[in-house]
């Protein structure tokens, strides 16, 4: 079914998360790594991986620098940080460095399965309080720290705004395509345009930036920018 790499230096945690994955995703082929070097080797050896579950604090990681190196070398492999760390600064920094999700080790088993499925479906996952509240960095700021102004949102077409709204709710491209009755390739094109116009470097940053946007207000506007 899926190919998932679990990279963590604690054997008991690897065993526990392996059980969660096998129960939630029967037939999944699981790979394991215990430090940064073995993680790089496993990713290079198994180019069919669907997901990397990554501990930030295992030997050799050097914090975010390891995540950045992984993203630079393997940009198409979705990486989700799984950590005992619950500090909002760390969570948002992980996103900025390229993670497509962050799961705390205190997360209940059922929610871990749902989070993994969400990422495998092409969406993003963050702890609910990060998505809901405004964490440690203003939600209206993009990846470069500059404010996302209303004028930037005004550059989005109506269809792009509809796609952006569904992205903000964690929908995958496949779900967005179904809901809006468009093709998945069209959704991907809209997502790329949205990221470019908002100055976000990845989908997670765009989702964080969307937390305080009143989408209904933008979508009620006259059709001056309603081009698809």
C-alpha positions in Angstrom: 0.0 0.0 0.0 2.2 2.8 1.3 6.0 3.1 1.9 6.7 5.0 5.1 10.1 5.8 6.7 10.1 6.4 10.5 13.3 8.2 11.6 13.7 8.3 15.4 16.5 7.4 17.7 14.2 5.8 20.4 13.5 2.1 19.6 10.4 2.1 21.8 8.9 5.0 19.9 9.7 3.4 16.5 8.0 0.3 17.7 4.9 2.2 19.0 4.5 4.3 15.8 5.0 1.2 13.7 2.1 -0.5 15.5 -0.1 2.6 14.9 0.8 2.6 11.2 0.2 -1.1 10.7 -3.2 -0.9 12.5 -4.2 2.2 10.6 -2.8 1.4 7.2 -2.7 -2.4 6.8 -0.2 -3.6 4.2 2.1 -0.6 4.6 5.8 -1.3 4.1 7.6 0.4 7.0 11.3 1.4 7.0 13.2 2.6 10.0 16.2 4.9 10.7 17.8 5.8 14.0 19.9 8.8 13.1 20.3 11.5 10.4 22.9 9.5 8.4 20.8 6.4 8.3 17.8 8.5 7.4 19.6 10.0 4.4 20.7 6.5 3.4 17.2 5.0 3.6 15.7 7.9 1.6 18.3 7.4 -1.1 17.8 3.7 -1.2 14.0 3.8 -1.3 13.0 6.3 -3.8 9.4 5.1 -3.8 8.8 6.4 -0.3 5.4 8.1 0.2 6.1 9.7 3.6 8.9 10.5 6.0 8.1 10.7 9.8 11.0 12.6 11.2 12.3 13.3 14.8 14.1 16.7 15.0 16.2 15.7 18.0 17.8 12.4 16.9 21.7 12.3 16.5 23.1 14.2 13.5 20.0 16.3 12.9 21.4 19.5 14.3 17.9 20.8 14.7 16.4 22.5 11.6 19.5 22.2 9.6 18.9 18.5 9.1 15.3 19.1 7.9 16.5 21.8 5.5 19.2 19.5 4.1 16.6 16.7 3.6 14.2 19.1 1.9 16.9 20.4 -0.4 18.1 16.9 -1.4 14.6 15.3 -1.6 12.1 18.1 -2.3 9.3 15.8 -3.5 9.2 13.5 -0.4 6.6 14.8 2.1 8.3 15.1 5.5 6.2 15.3 8.7 8.0 16.2 12.0 7.0 13.9 14.9 8.3 15.3 18.1 7.8 15.6 21.8 8.3 19.4 21.3 5.1 21.4 21.5 6.5 24.9 21.4 4.7 26.9 18.7 7.9 28.6 17.6 9.4 25.2 16.8 6.3 24.0 15.0 6.1 27.1 12.8 9.9 27.0 12.2 9.6 23.4 11.0 6.9 24.5 8.5 9.1 27.3 7.3 12.0 24.8 6.8 9.8 22.6 4.6 7.8 20.2 6.7 4.3 19.5 5.4 3.1 18.6 8.9 3.9 18.4 12.6 2.6 15.7 14.9 3.3 15.9 18.7 4.1 12.7 20.4 1.3 13.3 22.9 -1.2 13.1 20.0 -3.8 10.2 20.5 -3.4 7.2 18.2 -6.6 7.8 16.3 -5.6 11.4 15.5 -2.1 10.3 14.4 -3.7 8.0 11.9 -6.0 10.8 10.7 -3.0 13.2 10.4 -0.9 10.7 8.4 -3.9 10.0 6.1 -4.4 13.8 5.6 -0.8 14.2 4.5 -0.8 11.1 2.3 -3.9 12.5 0.6 -1.8 15.6 -0.4 -3.1 18.0 2.3 -1.1 19.4 5.3 -1.5 18.7 9.0 -0.8 21.0 12.0 -1.9 20.8 15.6 -5.4 22.4 15.9 -4.3 25.2 18.2 -1.7 26.3 15.6 -4.3 26.4 12.8 -6.9 28.0 15.0 -5.1 30.6 16.9 -2.3 32.8 15.8 0.6 31.2 17.4 3.9 32.9 17.7 4.1 34.5 14.3 1.4 36.7 12.9 -0.8 34.6 10.6 -0.9 37.3 8.0 2.8 37.1 7.4 4.3 35.2 4.6 7.5 33.1 4.5 9.7 36.1 4.2 8.2 37.8 7.2 6.5 40.4 5.1 2.8 41.2 5.6 0.3 39.7 3.2 -1.7 42.7 2.3 -5.4 42.8 1.1 -4.0 43.9 -2.3 -2.3 40.6 -2.6 -5.5 38.7 -1.9 -7.2 40.9 -4.4 -5.0 39.5 -7.1 -6.5 36.1 -6.7 -9.3 35.2 -9.1 -12.6 34.0 -7.7 -11.7 30.3 -8.5 -8.3 30.7 -6.8 -10.0 32.2 -3.7 -12.4 29.1 -3.6 -9.4 26.8 -3.9 -7.5 28.8 -1.2 -10.5 28.5 1.1 -10.6 24.7 0.8 -6.8 24.6 1.2 -7.2 26.5 4.5 -9.6 23.8 5.7 -7.0 21.1 4.9 -8.6 19.6 1.8 -6.3 17.7 -0.6 -6.1 18.5 -4.3 -8.3 15.5 -5.1 -11.0 16.6 -2.7 -10.8 20.2 -3.9 -11.1 19.1 -7.5 -14.2 17.0 -6.7 -15.9 19.8 -4.6 -15.3 22.5 -7.3 -15.9 20.2 -10.3 -12.5 20.8 -11.9 -9.6 18.6 -12.7 -6.8 17.9 -10.2 -4.3 19.3 -12.6 -6.3 22.6 -12.7 -6.3 22.6 -8.9 -2.5 22.2 -8.9 -2.2 25.2 -11.3 -4.4 27.3 -9.0 -2.3 26.3 -5.9 0.9 27.3 -7.7 -0.6 30.6 -8.6 -1.9 31.2 -5.1 1.5 30.5 -3.5 3.2 32.8 -6.0 0.8 35.7 -5.5 0.9 35.5 -1.7 4.7 35.0 -1.5 4.4 31.7 0.2 7.0 29.0 -0.5 4.9 26.0 0.3 1.3 25.0 1.0 1.6 24.9 4.8 2.7 28.5 5.0 -0.3 29.5 2.9 -2.6 27.6 5.2 -1.1 29.3 8.2 -1.5 32.7 6.5 -5.2 31.9 5.8 -6.2 31.6 9.4 -7.7 35.1 9.8 -9.0 35.6 6.3 -12.7 36.1 5.9 -13.2 34.1 2.7 -16.9 34.7 2.6 -16.3 38.5 2.4 -14.0 38.1 -0.6 -16.3 35.6 -2.3 -19.3 37.9 -1.9 -17.6 40.7 -3.8 -18.8 41.7 -7.3 -17.4 39.7 -10.2 -14.7 42.2 -11.1 -12.1 39.6 -10.2 -14.2 36.5 -10.8 -12.2 35.2 -13.7 -11.4 31.5 -13.5 
